[in-house]
Amino acid sequence: EEYFVESGGGLVQAGGSLRLSCQASGFSFGDLAIGWFRQAPGKEREFVTAVSWSDGNTYYTDFAEGRFTISRDNARNTVYLQMNSLKPEDTAIYYCATKDEDYRYSDYVRPELYDYWGQGTQVTVSS
């Protein structure tokens, strides 16, 4: 069975850090791209960041640039999202998802282009 699992969410105070993990099981990320999205209550799902597995190219949205870092561990078939300087507005459910690789940022931000989604992990930042 092929699936992936997110973990690492939790409750943290503003200014703190969390590291989220997205681990694939039963398949390899291979030539896929892995994206992180988030969805806060009452809001649409929004793009956070993505990485191309084959070449390591990364893509960030404005609010993530400089605070969040996406990385991959080939041996563990895992993608990480390191989040620093967290703010209350970062509170959301964070999801990882996969899509075919390409080089257009405009495609990475579109959730409808992603094929498989994890179950999500809750991140809550208190003020």
Disulfide bonds with the S-S distance in Angstrom:
Cys22-Cys96 2.07
